[in-house]
Amino acid sequence: MKLSLKHKLAYSSAAIGDAATYSIIGTFLMFFLTTVGHVSPAVAGTLIAVGSVWDVVGSLVIGYWSDHSTSRMGRRRPFLMTGATLLAISCSLVFYTVDAGPVFRILYYGVMILVFWTGFSTFYVPYLALGAEFTDDYTERTHLRSCAYGFNMLGTLLGVVLPSIIVDSLVGGGFTRETSWQMTGAFVGFVSAATIYLTVILSKNKDIPRHTGNMEKPKFNFKVLAELVRGYLDVLKLKPLKILLLASIFYLVSNTIYGADRLYFYTYNLGLDAALVSLVLLLASFNGLLFMPVILFLSRWLDKRSLLMTMMVVSTVLVAAARLMGINSFTGMILFTFIFSIGSSAYWQLMPAILYDICEYDELETGNRRQGTVVSLQSVAEALSQAVAMQLLGVVLELAGFNGDSTVQTPAALEWVENSLTIIPAIFMILTVVMIYRYPITKKKFEEIKEALSRR
């Protein structure tokens, strides 16, 4: 079924909040903790990693819960509302500077990070599952996720580009750096929540309640827990899903390290001020918008798997070449962001659409249609990759001698900041390409799956 523009916009609005909250945490939290919050890189990496592991647990529970929800509002939308509220609150509190001893600071940031990821998993898993219910058409899913990706870019502007500008403006207006960060976090959180609420309102006709009876309160006991575990173990038997999840984990480790490390590179290796940092981040966001129509155009001739693999190979080769040549100027950094965006744009635009196709494969193989369970594993992949990436980056910076209280870093620290921007991400991108190559569901195979389902 061909989706109308109204339906695409209804679904895509929440993609702003998705990208904004995910981006501000991925891009600024590590930098904030080590330079404003007075937390060491290794400890900061550990705190973020623990939060990501918590997100894994939350994603698994929410995926199962939303599949079995009996709310009159639908299976997914109540979770979107709850998650949006938690995100609005936690984005403000996680960027609050605690004036206390080191132990209390660590405990405070640890709790706030857990609250944030609770809100994110509560929103993100049902939101991603909602897209699979909008349409079961192979091509329309690409178009739906492309529209959402366009809104993701607006969210990226909100969560990546504006924070530096807002903080710099507030500091210039007389606010302290600490207060400026908290106000910025609150602004991003509450705007993000508003975009999610909009999708809740507009997607009513697509989020059909499981039944119209009274809402049943969820029961959490050993029986339900055992059923949840069996359900996930069962869905993980699907070979294409396992391959796809490994591809996601490898790429997201690469993308997360790049996203968190670039602020260090801009600030210490290139010596850029806040205005130029914001400009680089803005241009990087526009790269995503630039590649969106390109990917849609190329998808006429290449299926999603082939297109993702091709663009990832190109990006990987060029990222490795950039390290060999060196990134020594503002112009070089602009070119590098373009190079990296080739792979990242393809991943964020195509991977969710590829994941949706697993739902029909699951139905054919097992007789079950478990969108929430399937897509929650993508959220798990994102959480695990962030845990690995942030812990790895924190350890690398710590061992290299990075000092957040110093305006000048040692040559070793600068070298590993650059390696964390280039070589380390390139290694994980190579592993991503290997996994995508092994993924078996092409467009032809998907049409065969749908035909087999229709014969039932």
C-alpha positions as CSV (number, residue, x, y, z in Angstrom):
1,M,0.0,0.0,0.0
2,K,1.3,3.4,-1.0
3,L,1.6,5.8,1.9
4,S,0.3,9.3,1.6
5,L,2.5,12.3,2.5
6,K,0.3,12.8,5.6
7,H,1.0,9.4,6.9
8,K,4.8,9.8,6.2
9,L,4.8,13.1,8.1
10,A,2.7,11.7,10.9
11,Y,5.3,9.0,11.5
12,S,8.4,11.1,10.8
13,S,7.7,13.9,13.3
14,A,9.0,11.9,16.2
15,A,12.3,11.3,14.3
16,I,13.3,14.8,15.3
17,G,13.1,13.9,19.0
18,D,14.8,10.6,18.3
19,A,17.8,12.1,16.7
20,A,18.0,15.2,18.9
21,T,18.1,13.3,22.2
22,Y,20.3,10.5,20.9
23,S,22.7,13.0,19.3
24,I,23.1,15.4,22.3
25,I,24.0,12.4,24.5
26,G,26.3,10.8,21.9
27,T,28.1,14.0,20.9
28,F,28.2,16.1,24.1
29,L,27.8,14.0,27.2
30,M,31.3,12.5,27.3
31,F,32.8,16.0,26.5
32,F,30.6,17.6,29.1
33,L,31.5,15.1,31.9
34,T,35.2,15.3,31.3
35,T,35.5,19.1,30.8
36,V,32.7,20.6,32.8
37,G,31.5,17.9,35.1
38,H,35.1,17.1,36.4
39,V,34.8,13.4,35.7
40,S,37.9,11.5,34.4
41,P,37.6,10.0,30.8
42,A,37.7,6.4,32.0
43,V,35.0,6.9,34.6
44,A,32.9,8.9,32.2
45,G,33.2,6.1,29.7
46,T,32.1,3.6,32.3
47,L,29.1,5.6,33.4
48,I,27.9,5.9,29.8
49,A,28.6,2.2,29.2
50,V,26.5,1.3,32.2
51,G,23.7,3.4,31.0
52,S,23.9,1.7,27.6
53,V,23.7,-1.7,29.2
54,W,20.6,-0.5,31.1
55,D,19.2,0.5,27.8
56,V,19.7,-3.1,26.6
57,V,17.5,-4.4,29.4
58,G,14.9,-1.7,28.9
59,S,14.7,-2.3,25.2
60,L,14.1,-6.0,25.6
61,V,11.4,-5.5,28.2
62,I,9.7,-2.7,26.2
63,G,9.8,-4.6,22.9
64,Y,8.0,-7.6,24.5
65,W,5.6,-5.4,26.5
66,S,4.6,-3.2,23.5
67,D,3.9,-6.4,21.4
68,H,1.5,-7.6,24.2
69,S,0.0,-4.2,25.1
70,T,-3.8,-4.0,25.3
71,S,-4.2,-0.3,25.8
72,R,-7.2,1.4,24.1
73,M,-4.7,4.0,22.7
74,G,-2.9,1.3,20.8
75,R,0.1,-0.9,21.4
76,R,2.8,1.7,20.7
77,R,1.6,5.2,21.4
78,P,1.3,5.0,25.2
79,F,5.0,4.1,25.4
80,L,5.9,7.1,23.1
81,M,4.2,9.4,25.5
82,T,5.8,8.1,28.6
83,G,9.3,8.0,27.0
84,A,8.9,11.6,25.7
85,T,8.2,12.8,29.2
86,L,11.2,11.1,30.7
87,L,13.4,12.4,27.9
88,A,12.3,16.0,28.5
89,I,13.2,15.8,32.2
90,S,16.4,13.8,32.0
91,C,18.0,15.9,29.2
92,S,18.0,18.8,31.6
93,L,19.2,17.0,34.7
94,V,22.0,15.0,33.0
95,F,23.7,18.3,32.0
96,Y,23.5,19.7,35.4
97,T,26.8,20.5,37.1
98,V,27.0,19.0,40.5
99,D,28.9,21.0,43.1
100,A,29.8,18.1,45.4
101,G,32.5,15.5,46.1
102,P,33.7,13.1,43.4
103,V,31.7,10.1,44.7
104,F,28.4,12.0,44.8
105,R,29.1,13.4,41.3
106,I,29.6,9.9,39.9
107,L,26.4,8.6,41.6
108,Y,24.4,11.6,40.4
109,Y,25.5,11.3,36.8
110,G,25.0,7.6,36.9
111,V,21.4,7.8,38.0
112,M,20.6,10.6,35.5
113,I,22.1,8.5,32.7
114,L,19.9,5.6,33.7
115,V,16.8,7.8,33.7
116,F,17.7,9.1,30.3
117,W,18.1,5.6,28.8
118,T,14.9,4.4,30.4
119,G,13.1,7.2,28.7
120,F,14.8,6.6,25.4
121,S,14.2,2.8,25.2
122,T,10.5,3.4,26.3
123,F,10.1,5.7,23.3
124,Y,12.4,4.3,20.7
125,V,11.5,0.6,20.5
126,P,7.8,1.1,20.1
127,Y,8.4,4.0,17.7
128,L,10.6,1.9,15.4
129,A,8.0,-0.9,15.6
130,L,5.3,1.5,14.6
131,G,7.0,2.0,11.3
132,A,6.6,-1.7,10.4
133,E,2.9,-1.3,11.0
134,F,2.5,1.6,8.6
135,T,3.2,-0.5,5.5
136,D,4.5,-3.9,4.5
137,D,5.6,-2.8,1.0
138,Y,9.3,-3.3,0.4
139,T,9.8,0.0,-1.5
140,E,7.4,2.1,0.6
141,R,9.3,1.1,3.8
142,T,12.4,2.7,2.2
143,H,10.4,5.8,1.4
144,L,9.0,6.0,4.9
145,R,12.4,5.6,6.6
146,S,13.8,8.1,4.1
147,C,11.2,10.6,5.2
148,A,12.0,9.9,8.8
149,Y,15.7,10.3,8.0
150,G,15.0,13.8,6.7
151,F,13.4,14.6,10.0
152,N,16.3,12.9,11.8
153,M,18.5,15.5,10.2
154,L,16.4,18.3,11.7
155,G,16.8,16.5,15.0
156,T,20.5,16.3,14.4
157,L,20.6,20.1,14.0
158,L,18.8,20.4,17.3
159,G,21.0,17.9,19.2
160,V,24.4,18.4,17.5
161,V,24.6,21.9,16.0
162,L,22.6,24.1,18.3
163,P,24.0,23.1,21.7
164,S,27.5,24.7,21.0
165,I,25.8,27.8,19.7
166,I,23.3,28.1,22.6
167,V,26.0,27.5,25.2
168,D,28.3,30.0,23.6
169,S,25.5,32.6,23.4
170,L,24.4,32.1,26.9
171,V,27.9,32.4,28.3
172,G,28.3,35.6,26.2
173,G,25.1,36.8,27.8
174,G,26.4,36.5,31.3
175,F,25.4,33.0,32.3
176,T,27.9,30.6,33.7
177,R,29.1,27.7,31.5
178,E,27.5,25.3,33.9
179,T,24.1,27.0,33.8
180,S,24.3,27.3,30.1
181,W,24.7,23.6,29.6
182,Q,21.7,22.8,31.8
183,M,19.5,25.3,30.0
184,T,20.6,23.8,26.6
185,G,19.9,20.3,27.7
186,A,16.4,21.4,28.9
187,F,15.7,23.1,25.6
188,V,16.7,20.1,23.5
189,G,14.7,17.7,25.8
190,F,11.4,19.6,25.8
191,V,11.5,20.4,22.1
192,S,12.2,16.7,21.4
193,A,9.3,15.6,23.6
194,A,6.9,18.0,21.7
195,T,7.8,16.3,18.3
196,I,7.2,12.9,19.8
197,Y,3.8,14.0,21.2
198,L,2.9,15.2,17.7
199,T,3.4,11.7,16.3
200,V,1.3,10.2,19.1
201,I,-1.5,12.5,18.0
202,L,-1.2,12.0,14.3
203,S,-0.6,8.2,14.1
204,K,-3.8,7.2,15.9
205,N,-5.3,5.4,12.9
206,K,-2.1,3.4,12.3
207,D,-1.6,2.2,15.9
208,I,-4.6,-0.2,16.2
209,P,-5.4,-1.5,19.7
210,R,-5.0,-5.2,20.2
211,H,-8.6,-5.3,21.4
212,T,-11.1,-2.8,22.7
213,G,-11.7,-4.2,26.1
214,N,-10.5,-2.8,29.4
215,M,-6.8,-2.2,29.6
216,E,-5.0,-5.0,31.4
217,K,-2.3,-4.1,33.8
218,P,1.0,-5.7,32.8
219,K,2.0,-8.6,35.1
220,F,5.7,-9.1,35.7
221,N,6.4,-12.5,37.3
222,F,8.7,-15.5,36.7
223,K,6.2,-16.9,34.1
224,V,6.2,-13.7,32.1
225,L,10.0,-13.3,32.4
226,A,10.5,-16.9,31.2
227,E,8.1,-16.2,28.2
228,L,10.0,-13.0,27.4
229,V,13.4,-14.9,27.4
230,R,12.0,-17.7,25.3
231,G,10.6,-15.2,22.8
232,Y,13.9,-13.5,22.4
233,L,15.9,-16.7,22.2
234,D,13.4,-17.9,19.6
235,V,13.7,-14.8,17.4
236,L,17.5,-14.8,17.7
237,K,17.4,-18.2,15.9
238,L,16.6,-16.3,12.7
239,K,20.0,-16.3,10.9
240,P,19.4,-13.1,8.8
241,L,18.5,-11.2,12.0
242,K,21.7,-12.3,13.8
243,I,23.8,-11.2,10.8
244,L,22.0,-7.8,10.7
245,L,22.5,-7.2,14.4
246,L,26.2,-7.8,14.1
247,A,26.4,-5.4,11.2
248,S,24.6,-2.8,13.3
249,I,26.8,-3.3,16.3
250,F,30.0,-3.0,14.3
251,Y,28.9,0.1,12.5
252,L,27.4,1.8,15.5
253,V,30.6,1.3,17.5
254,S,32.4,3.1,14.6
255,N,29.8,5.9,14.4
256,T,29.6,6.4,18.2
257,I,33.4,6.7,18.6
258,Y,33.5,9.2,15.7
259,G,30.6,11.2,17.0
260,A,32.0,11.5,20.6
261,D,35.6,12.0,19.6
262,R,35.1,14.8,17.0
263,L,34.6,17.5,19.7
264,Y,38.0,16.6,21.2
265,F,39.5,16.7,17.7
266,Y,37.9,20.0,16.8
267,T,38.8,21.6,20.1
268,Y,42.3,20.3,20.8
269,N,43.8,19.1,17.5
270,L,42.4,21.9,15.2
271,G,41.9,24.6,17.9
272,L,38.5,25.6,16.6
273,D,36.3,28.0,18.6
274,A,32.7,27.4,19.4
275,A,31.4,29.1,16.2
276,L,33.6,27.0,13.9
277,V,32.8,23.8,15.8
278,S,29.1,24.6,15.2
279,L,29.7,25.3,11.6
280,V,31.5,22.0,11.0
281,L,28.6,20.1,12.8
282,L,26.1,22.1,10.7
283,L,27.8,21.1,7.5
284,A,28.0,17.5,8.6
285,S,24.2,17.6,9.2
286,F,23.6,19.0,5.7
287,N,25.6,16.1,4.3
288,G,22.9,13.8,5.5
289,L,20.2,15.8,3.7
290,L,22.4,15.8,0.6
291,F,22.6,12.0,0.5
292,M,18.9,11.4,1.2
293,P,17.7,12.0,-2.4
294,V,20.9,10.3,-3.7
295,I,20.0,7.1,-1.8
296,L,16.4,7.3,-2.9
297,F,17.5,7.7,-6.5
298,L,20.0,4.8,-6.4
299,S,17.5,2.5,-4.7
300,R,15.7,2.4,-8.1
301,W,18.5,0.1,-9.4
302,L,20.0,-1.4,-6.3
303,D,18.2,-3.2,-3.5
304,K,18.7,-2.0,0.1
305,R,21.4,-4.5,0.9
306,S,23.5,-3.8,-2.1
307,L,23.2,-0.1,-1.8
308,L,24.2,-0.1,1.9
309,M,27.2,-2.3,1.3
310,T,28.4,-0.2,-1.7
311,M,28.2,3.1,0.1
312,M,29.8,1.6,3.3
313,V,32.8,0.3,1.2
314,V,33.4,3.7,-0.4
315,S,33.2,5.5,3.0
316,T,35.5,3.0,4.7
317,V,38.2,3.3,2.0
318,L,38.1,7.1,2.1
319,V,38.2,7.3,5.9
320,A,41.3,5.2,6.0
321,A,42.9,7.3,3.3
322,A,42.2,10.5,5.2
323,R,44.2,9.2,8.2
324,L,47.2,8.4,6.0
325,M,47.0,11.9,4.4
326,G,46.3,13.7,7.7
327,I,43.5,16.1,8.7
328,N,45.3,19.3,9.4
329,S,43.0,22.1,8.4
330,F,39.4,23.3,8.7
331,T,38.9,22.5,5.0
332,G,40.2,19.0,5.5
333,M,37.8,18.5,8.4
334,I,34.9,19.6,6.2
335,L,35.9,17.1,3.5
336,F,36.3,14.4,6.1
337,T,32.8,14.9,7.5
338,F,31.5,14.5,3.9
339,I,33.4,11.2,3.5
340,F,32.2,9.8,6.8
341,S,28.6,10.8,5.9
342,I,28.6,8.5,2.9
343,G,28.4,5.5,5.2
344,S,26.5,7.1,8.0
345,S,23.7,8.4,5.8
346,A,23.3,5.0,4.1
347,Y,23.2,3.2,7.4
348,W,20.6,5.5,9.1
349,Q,18.4,5.7,6.0
350,L,18.5,2.0,5.0
351,M,19.1,-0.1,8.0
352,P,15.7,0.4,9.7
353,A,13.9,-0.4,6.4
354,I,16.0,-3.6,6.0
355,L,15.2,-4.6,9.6
356,Y,11.4,-4.3,8.9
357,D,11.8,-7.0,6.3
358,I,12.8,-9.4,9.0
359,C,9.2,-9.2,10.4
360,E,7.8,-11.0,7.3
361,Y,10.7,-13.5,7.3
362,D,9.8,-14.2,11.0
363,E,6.2,-14.7,10.1
364,L,7.0,-17.1,7.3
365,E,9.5,-19.1,9.4
366,T,7.6,-19.2,12.7
367,G,4.1,-18.1,12.1
368,N,4.6,-15.1,14.4
369,R,4.7,-11.4,13.6
370,R,6.7,-9.7,16.4
371,Q,7.6,-6.2,15.2
372,G,8.3,-5.0,18.7
373,T,10.5,-7.9,19.6
374,V,12.5,-7.7,16.3
375,V,13.1,-4.0,16.3
376,S,13.9,-3.9,20.0
377,L,17.0,-5.9,19.1
378,Q,18.1,-3.0,17.0
379,S,17.8,-0.8,20.0
380,V,19.8,-3.4,21.9
381,A,22.5,-3.3,19.2
382,E,22.6,0.5,19.5
383,A,22.9,0.3,23.3
384,L,25.6,-2.4,23.3
385,S,27.6,-0.6,20.7
386,Q,27.5,2.7,22.7
387,A,28.6,0.8,25.8
388,V,31.6,-0.7,23.9
389,A,32.4,2.5,22.0
390,M,32.3,4.9,25.0
391,Q,34.2,2.6,27.2
392,L,36.8,2.1,24.5
393,L,37.1,5.8,23.8
394,G,37.4,6.6,27.5
395,V,40.1,4.0,28.0
396,V,42.0,5.2,24.9
397,L,41.9,8.9,26.0
398,E,42.9,7.9,29.6
399,L,45.9,5.8,28.4
400,A,46.9,8.5,26.0
401,G,47.1,11.0,28.8
402,F,44.2,13.3,28.0
403,N,43.5,15.9,30.7
404,G,40.1,17.6,30.6
405,D,41.3,20.4,32.9
406,S,44.2,21.4,30.5
407,T,43.8,23.6,27.4
408,V,46.8,22.0,25.8
409,Q,47.2,18.2,25.3
410,T,50.3,16.1,24.9
411,P,51.4,14.9,21.4
412,A,50.3,11.3,22.4
413,A,46.9,12.4,23.4
414,L,46.4,14.4,20.2
415,E,47.6,11.4,18.1
416,W,45.0,9.1,19.7
417,V,42.3,11.6,19.4
418,E,42.9,11.6,15.7
419,N,43.2,7.8,15.6
420,S,39.8,7.6,17.4
421,L,38.3,9.8,14.7
422,T,39.7,7.7,11.8
423,I,41.5,4.4,12.1
424,I,39.4,2.9,14.9
425,P,36.1,3.7,13.2
426,A,37.5,2.4,9.9
427,I,38.3,-1.0,11.5
428,F,34.7,-1.4,12.7
429,M,33.3,-0.3,9.3
430,I,35.3,-3.1,7.6
431,L,33.6,-5.6,9.9
432,T,30.2,-4.0,9.0
433,V,30.8,-4.6,5.3
434,V,31.6,-8.2,5.9
435,M,28.3,-8.7,7.8
436,I,26.2,-6.9,5.2
437,Y,27.8,-9.1,2.5
438,R,26.5,-12.2,4.3
439,Y,23.0,-10.8,4.8
440,P,20.7,-13.0,2.5
441,I,17.4,-11.1,2.1
442,T,17.5,-9.2,-1.2
443,K,14.5,-7.5,-2.8
444,K,13.9,-10.7,-4.9
445,K,14.0,-12.8,-1.8
446,F,11.7,-10.5,0.1
447,E,9.1,-10.7,-2.7
448,E,9.3,-14.5,-2.6
449,I,8.7,-14.3,1.2
450,K,5.6,-12.2,0.7
451,E,4.3,-14.5,-2.1
452,A,4.7,-17.5,0.2
453,L,2.8,-15.7,2.9
454,S,0.0,-14.8,0.6
455,R,-0.4,-18.4,-0.4
456,R,-1.1,-19.3,3.2
